[in-house]
């Protein structure tokens, strides 16, 4: 068995969400077909966004953890680009520096910028 090829979120309006993630996080949109979009962050697997099938729920309560060399800088850039603050940068008791944001266009999804301490 191999590793994870991509992560898919089922969300309304994939094109709008892909654009919002690109704008707030600086990711690259690889493809956008309206009901499906694919984005990548440097050194990461693709994030695919699919529109829900009839009767299918959208993704909720998901945290996407991004490794960052400079959590504070990544957080500030995202907020300056329109991301909403969930948690400002802080050293967590389990040995990580972490900060979280949300993107208004992607309800139910939290982006966590983090790195190990030390």
C-alpha angles and dihedrals in degrees: 000000000000134000130274112300097192142337118238125205119193106218139149116259102015093187093056092046093048090052092048092050091047091050097045100038105025094240123154122247106224096182139355123190099164097251092043132038133175125205134178134200119205111282094003142109117260120274110218122198118200128185111239119263115239108293094009120128122232124246115274138174095025125147119199109203115209121192109227130181088209111031093179093053094045090049094048092048092050092049092047088053092053107274117144119241116244098162127359118226112294139160106247123216091242093064104267133112106222143174128177136207138174129215112224092220091056107054116192093026123106124192114213118197108200148157135176116264120242 
